[in-house]
């Protein structure tokens, strides 16, 4: 597909974007209580990151169908994110390596500064638009919704190759970065890597390769491990990730390590033998993945992910605009392992 036709596809999706959003607002106003989560929580926001900050606000960012800007919204409740005002923090540049698609933003407060990681490629057509690398923008103020945002720079890794989906966390006093990258010499689309950070964009050690797509459910359509997200609970670290093509085959896997293990040793991590979240045809939710974690107002752990509510896609799934943000609670097994129920159907999330 040429860049022109890609832009036409994206423009077509953008012109329809307001209709489902308006329908969702009306449904939320008359079909559920003010505090009731209605799935999908936010329409046409893929790769969603939602977290509750220490200031009491819920923050949310994600990929827009046009892949041309970085956005942020916040609300006092999870349900409130569905109608919260959204601010554009930064738009892709007119030329150069950040002039094309912008993917998978994540917001983090690092050393007192708000930083948003994202992946970007150049415009210009052809395969070069998929020359995706990771960058960051930084806020000049304490409030990410009102401060000014400027480019901080590009993530430095050992290889100049396709990389995206950076997430950051602190474990035992050390800040780490986890991300997906194509490593030269390994015939996959992307693997999972982990490294401590020296600065937000430089590594303090050579990265550890935690996972390579090799199981049947990780290589459907494409050989993909991407979108890591960390949940630290019950004496263990649970790193979820997404696998396979971005259609109904997209699914979520999980790596598990002991809290006191050397997490830079790939042998410390155990991979789930089967997907922990996948398409639910019974509930008509397809291709769940690219998740994050938050808590609801009651303190319950919640899974945030995107998915479509139909299976058939015309053309490249990446240019179908209807990957919607969804939220549902997490249960735990007796041994403390998180249990991810099948994606719930559209509608109000049942209270439990």
C-alpha positions as CSV (number, residue, x, y, z in Angstrom):
1,X,0.0,0.0,0.0
2,X,1.4,3.4,-0.9
3,X,1.7,6.2,1.6
4,X,-1.0,8.1,-0.2
5,X,-3.5,5.2,0.1
6,X,-2.5,4.7,3.7
7,X,-3.3,8.4,4.4
8,X,-6.6,8.0,2.6
9,X,-7.5,5.0,4.8
10,X,-6.5,6.9,7.9
11,X,-8.4,10.0,6.9
12,X,-11.5,7.9,6.3
13,X,-11.2,6.4,9.8
14,X,-10.8,9.9,11.2
15,X,-13.9,11.2,9.6
16,X,-16.0,8.5,11.3
17,X,-14.2,8.8,14.7
18,X,-16.7,11.2,16.2
19,X,-19.8,9.1,15.6
20,X,-19.0,6.1,17.8
21,X,-17.5,8.5,20.4
22,X,-20.7,10.5,20.5
23,X,-22.7,7.3,20.8
24,X,-20.6,6.2,23.7
25,X,-21.1,9.5,25.5
26,X,-24.8,9.3,25.1
27,X,-24.9,5.6,26.2
28,X,-22.8,6.5,29.2
29,X,-25.1,9.3,30.2
30,X,-28.4,7.4,30.0
31,X,-27.5,3.7,30.2
32,X,-25.3,3.5,33.3
33,X,-24.5,5.2,36.5
34,X,-21.9,7.9,36.6
35,X,-19.4,5.6,38.2
36,X,-20.1,2.6,36.1
37,X,-17.5,1.5,33.6
38,X,-19.0,0.8,30.2
39,X,-16.9,-1.2,27.7
40,X,-15.4,-0.2,25.5
41,X,-14.1,2.5,27.9
42,X,-12.7,4.7,25.1
43,X,-13.3,4.0,21.4
44,X,-10.6,4.1,18.8
45,X,-7.7,4.3,21.3
46,X,-5.3,1.4,20.8
47,X,-2.2,0.5,22.9
48,X,-3.8,2.1,25.9
49,X,-1.9,3.0,29.0
50,X,-4.1,3.9,32.0
51,X,-2.7,4.5,35.5
52,X,-3.8,6.2,38.7
53,X,-1.2,8.7,39.8
54,X,-0.4,9.8,43.4
55,X,-2.4,13.0,42.7
56,X,-5.6,11.0,42.6
57,X,-6.2,11.4,38.8
58,X,-6.4,8.6,36.3
59,X,-4.3,9.3,33.2
60,X,-4.7,7.7,29.8
61,X,-2.8,7.8,26.6
62,X,-2.9,5.6,23.5
63,X,-2.5,5.4,19.8
64,X,-4.9,7.4,17.7
65,X,-6.2,5.9,14.4
66,X,-4.4,8.6,12.4
67,X,-1.0,7.8,14.1
68,X,-0.1,11.5,13.9
69,X,-0.2,12.9,17.4
70,X,0.4,12.1,21.1
71,X,-2.6,12.6,23.3
72,X,-3.5,12.6,27.0
73,X,-6.6,12.7,29.1
74,X,-7.4,12.4,32.8
75,X,-10.4,11.9,35.1
76,X,-11.1,11.4,38.7
77,X,-12.6,8.0,38.0
78,X,-11.9,5.2,35.5
79,X,-15.4,5.5,34.1
80,X,-14.8,9.3,33.7
81,X,-12.0,8.6,31.2
82,X,-14.6,7.8,28.6
83,X,-15.8,11.4,28.4
84,X,-12.7,13.3,29.6
85,X,-11.3,16.1,27.5
86,X,-8.2,15.0,25.6
87,X,-5.2,17.2,25.0
88,X,-2.8,16.9,22.1
89,X,0.7,17.0,23.6
90,X,2.7,16.8,20.4
91,X,2.3,16.2,16.7
92,X,4.5,14.4,14.3
93,X,7.1,16.6,12.5
94,X,6.9,17.9,9.0
95,X,9.9,15.9,7.8
96,X,12.6,13.6,9.2
97,X,12.5,10.4,11.3
98,X,9.5,11.5,13.4
99,X,7.3,12.7,10.5
100,X,5.3,9.5,9.9
101,X,3.5,7.1,12.1
102,X,3.4,7.6,15.9
103,X,2.7,4.5,17.9
104,X,2.2,3.3,21.5
105,X,2.8,6.2,23.8
106,X,3.5,5.7,27.5
107,X,3.6,8.4,30.2
108,X,6.1,8.1,33.1
109,X,7.3,10.4,35.9
110,X,11.1,9.9,36.0
111,X,13.3,11.9,38.3
112,X,10.6,14.5,38.7
113,X,9.9,15.0,35.0
114,X,7.0,13.8,33.0
115,X,8.3,11.8,30.0
116,X,6.3,10.2,27.2
117,X,7.9,7.4,25.3
118,X,6.6,6.7,21.8
119,X,7.6,5.0,18.6
120,X,7.9,6.9,15.3
121,X,8.9,6.5,11.7
122,X,9.5,8.8,8.8
123,X,7.0,9.8,6.1
124,X,7.7,9.5,2.5
125,X,6.1,6.2,1.4
126,X,7.4,2.7,0.9
127,X,8.7,0.5,3.6
128,X,10.7,3.3,5.1
129,X,7.6,4.4,7.0
130,X,8.1,1.3,9.1
131,X,11.6,2.4,10.1
132,X,10.3,2.6,13.6
133,X,12.4,3.8,16.5
134,X,11.7,4.8,20.0
135,X,11.8,8.5,21.1
136,X,10.6,10.6,24.0
137,X,9.1,14.0,24.7
138,X,9.4,15.8,28.0
139,X,7.1,18.2,29.8
140,X,8.5,21.5,31.1
141,X,6.0,21.6,34.1
142,X,4.6,19.7,37.0
143,X,1.2,19.2,35.3
144,X,1.3,17.1,32.1
145,X,-2.0,18.4,31.0
146,X,-0.9,22.1,30.9
147,X,2.9,22.0,30.5
148,X,4.7,22.4,27.2
149,X,6.1,19.3,25.6
150,X,9.3,19.1,23.5
151,X,11.4,16.3,22.0
152,X,13.9,14.8,24.5
153,X,15.6,12.5,22.0
154,X,15.9,8.9,20.8
155,X,16.4,5.7,22.8
156,X,19.9,4.3,22.5
157,X,20.1,0.5,22.1
158,X,22.9,-1.7,20.9
159,X,21.2,-2.1,17.5
160,X,19.8,0.4,15.0
161,X,16.7,-1.7,14.2
162,X,12.9,-1.7,14.6
163,X,11.9,-1.1,18.2
164,X,8.9,0.2,20.0
165,X,6.6,-0.3,23.1
166,X,8.8,1.0,25.8
167,X,7.6,0.8,29.4
168,X,9.5,1.7,32.6
169,X,9.2,0.6,36.2
170,X,11.2,0.7,39.4
171,X,12.2,-2.6,41.0
172,X,14.2,-2.8,44.3
173,X,15.4,0.8,43.8
174,X,16.5,0.5,40.2
175,X,14.6,1.9,37.3
176,X,14.3,-0.4,34.3
177,X,13.1,-0.1,30.7
178,X,11.4,-3.0,28.9
179,X,10.7,-2.8,25.2
180,X,10.3,-4.8,21.9
181,X,13.0,-4.8,19.2
182,X,14.2,-6.8,16.2
183,X,17.6,-8.0,16.9
184,X,20.0,-8.6,13.9
185,X,20.6,-12.3,13.4
186,X,17.3,-13.4,14.9
187,X,14.6,-14.0,12.3
188,X,11.6,-12.6,14.2
189,X,9.7,-9.4,14.0
190,X,10.4,-8.4,17.6
191,X,11.6,-9.9,20.9
192,X,11.4,-8.6,24.4
193,X,14.3,-6.8,26.1
194,X,15.0,-5.4,29.6
195,X,17.7,-3.1,30.9
196,X,18.4,-0.7,33.8
197,X,18.3,2.9,32.8
198,X,21.2,5.4,33.2
199,X,19.0,8.2,31.9
200,X,15.5,8.0,30.4
201,X,17.0,7.3,26.9
202,X,20.3,5.6,27.7
203,X,20.8,2.1,29.2
204,X,23.0,1.4,32.2
205,X,23.8,-2.2,31.0
206,X,23.6,-4.3,28.0
207,X,20.0,-5.5,27.6
208,X,18.8,-8.9,28.5
209,X,16.7,-10.7,25.9
210,X,13.8,-12.1,27.9
211,X,11.6,-13.7,25.3
212,X,11.7,-14.6,21.6
213,X,8.4,-15.6,19.8
214,X,8.6,-19.4,19.3
215,X,5.4,-20.9,20.5
216,X,2.6,-21.5,18.0
217,X,0.4,-18.8,19.4
218,X,3.2,-16.2,19.3
219,X,4.0,-16.6,15.5
220,X,0.6,-16.5,13.9
221,X,0.9,-14.1,11.0
222,X,4.0,-12.5,12.4
223,X,6.7,-13.6,14.8
224,X,5.9,-11.0,17.5
225,X,6.6,-10.4,21.2
226,X,5.8,-6.8,22.0
227,X,4.0,-4.4,24.4
228,X,5.5,-5.5,27.8
229,X,3.7,-4.4,30.9
230,X,4.6,-5.2,34.5
231,X,2.5,-6.2,37.4
232,X,4.4,-6.7,40.7
233,X,2.2,-8.7,43.2
234,X,2.5,-11.5,45.7
235,X,6.3,-11.8,45.7
236,X,6.6,-12.1,42.0
237,X,6.9,-10.0,38.8
238,X,4.4,-10.7,36.1
239,X,5.3,-9.3,32.7
240,X,2.6,-9.6,30.2
241,X,3.2,-9.0,26.5
242,X,1.4,-9.4,23.2
243,X,2.0,-11.8,20.4
244,X,1.2,-12.6,16.7
245,X,-0.6,-10.5,14.1
246,X,-2.8,-7.5,15.1
247,X,-6.0,-9.1,14.0
248,X,-8.1,-11.7,15.8
249,X,-5.0,-13.8,16.3
250,X,-3.5,-11.1,18.6
251,X,-3.2,-12.4,22.2
252,X,-1.5,-11.9,25.5
253,X,1.3,-14.0,27.1
254,X,3.1,-13.7,30.4
255,X,6.5,-14.0,31.9
256,X,7.0,-14.7,35.6
257,X,9.9,-14.1,37.9
258,X,10.4,-14.2,41.6
259,X,10.7,-10.8,43.2
260,X,14.1,-11.6,44.7
261,X,15.5,-13.1,41.5
262,X,18.1,-11.5,39.2
263,X,15.6,-10.1,36.7
264,X,18.4,-9.4,34.2
265,X,19.0,-13.1,33.9
266,X,16.6,-14.5,31.3
267,X,16.6,-17.8,33.2
268,X,14.8,-16.1,36.0
269,X,11.7,-15.7,33.8
270,X,9.2,-18.5,33.0
271,X,6.9,-18.1,30.0
272,X,3.3,-19.1,30.0
273,X,2.8,-22.1,27.8
274,X,-0.5,-20.8,26.5
275,X,-2.0,-17.3,26.0
276,X,-3.3,-15.8,29.2
277,X,-5.8,-13.6,27.2
278,X,-7.2,-14.3,23.7
279,X,-10.1,-13.7,21.4
280,X,-13.6,-14.5,22.9
281,X,-16.0,-15.3,20.1
282,X,-18.7,-16.0,22.7
283,X,-18.4,-12.3,23.8
284,X,-17.5,-11.1,20.3
285,X,-14.3,-9.5,21.4
286,X,-11.4,-10.0,19.0
287,X,-7.6,-9.6,19.2
288,X,-7.1,-8.5,22.8
289,X,-3.7,-7.2,23.7
290,X,-1.2,-4.3,24.2
291,X,-2.3,-4.1,27.8
292,X,-1.4,-2.0,30.9
293,X,-2.4,-2.3,34.6
294,X,-4.2,0.1,37.0
295,X,-6.4,-0.1,40.0
296,X,-10.0,1.0,40.4
297,X,-11.4,3.3,43.0
298,X,-11.8,0.4,45.4
299,X,-8.2,-0.7,45.0
300,X,-8.9,-3.7,42.8
301,X,-6.3,-4.5,40.2
302,X,-7.6,-3.8,36.7
303,X,-6.5,-5.0,33.3
304,X,-6.5,-2.4,30.5
305,X,-6.2,-3.6,26.9
306,X,-7.4,-2.9,23.4
307,X,-9.6,-5.1,21.2
308,X,-12.1,-5.0,18.3
309,X,-15.7,-6.0,18.6
310,X,-15.8,-7.6,15.1
311,X,-13.5,-10.1,13.4
312,X,-13.5,-9.3,9.7
313,X,-11.1,-6.6,8.7
314,X,-10.6,-5.1,5.2
315,X,-6.9,-4.4,4.4
316,X,-4.1,-4.1,6.8
317,X,-5.4,-4.5,10.5
318,X,-3.1,-1.6,11.5
319,X,-5.2,0.8,9.5
320,X,-8.5,-0.4,10.9
321,X,-9.4,2.3,13.4
322,X,-11.6,0.3,15.8
323,X,-9.2,-1.0,18.4
324,X,-11.0,0.2,21.5
325,X,-9.7,0.6,25.0
326,X,-11.3,-1.9,27.4
327,X,-11.1,-2.5,31.2
328,X,-11.9,-5.4,33.5
329,X,-10.9,-6.7,36.9
330,X,-8.1,-9.2,37.5
331,X,-8.6,-12.3,39.8
332,X,-5.8,-14.2,41.5
333,X,-5.3,-17.9,41.9
334,X,-4.6,-19.4,45.3
335,X,-0.8,-19.2,44.6
336,X,-1.0,-15.5,43.8
337,X,-0.9,-15.8,40.0
338,X,-3.1,-13.3,38.2
339,X,-6.0,-14.8,36.3
340,X,-7.3,-12.9,33.3
341,X,-10.9,-13.8,32.5
342,X,-12.0,-13.8,28.8
343,X,-12.6,-10.3,27.5
344,X,-16.0,-9.2,28.7
345,X,-18.7,-8.3,26.2
346,X,-19.6,-4.7,25.4
347,X,-21.8,-3.0,28.0
348,X,-21.7,-2.0,31.6
349,X,-19.0,-3.8,33.6
350,X,-20.8,-5.9,36.2
351,X,-20.1,-4.8,39.8
352,X,-18.7,-7.5,42.1
